[in-house]
Amino acid sequence: MKLPPIELIELVHKFPGPYTFKIIAANDEAIIKNILEVIQIKLNLVVAPAYLSRLSDSGKHVSLTLELNLQKSQEVHVVYEALCKTPGVLLLL
């Protein structure tokens, strides 16, 4: 998966501020827990981030929406890079 250029991220988002991650993954509690742990570790969060979830019609996949307050655009890349390597993640938006 190709990461968006930092320049593009900075053109459409103001930092520090909220950034929304949309993650499509296999519908499995262990995978969801792992995704949240990866984000928590990469951003040095005290607790796992809050999220909204929505199941696909078939129930095989889940969409996770996380709105996180980030200090700089590089944090977006850190999260995307880690999630690209996370098993069960199918798509990042």
C-alpha positions, -999 to +999 in steps of 0.1 A: +000+000+000+014+034-010+013+061+017+000+096+009+028+122+007+032+142+038+028+174+017-007+162+006-017+154+042-006+189+053-026+205+025-058+190+036-053+188+073-042+213+099-019+201+126-021+199+155-057+187+153-080+158+146-073+133+120-097+105+110-085+070+102-108+045+085-097+009+087-114-020+070-104-053+086-115-089+090-142-091+116-122-108+144-119-094+180-082-104+182-075-084+150-094-054+162-076-055+195-042-058+177-051-028+155-059-007+186-027-018+203-006-010+173-020+026+172-017+030+210+020+019+209+029+040+178+014+072+191+025+066+227-011+067+240-019+059+276-050+039+267-063+023+235-080+048+213-118+051+211-134+040+179-167+034+161-173+001+143-197-010+116-201-046+103-203-053+066-236-068+054-220-103+053-204-098+087-170-109+075-155-074+077-156-045+100-150-008+094-133+010+122-133+048+125-109+066+148-106+103+152-073+111+169-058+144+178-023+144+162+005+169+167+021+166+133+016+150+099+044+125+104+023+107+130-002+099+102+026+081+084+038+063+115+003+048+120-003+040+083+031+023+081+024+001+111-011-007+100+001-018+066+020-045+083-007-055+107-024-089+098-061-087+091-060-051+079-075-050+044-078-013+036-068+021+051-084+054+043 
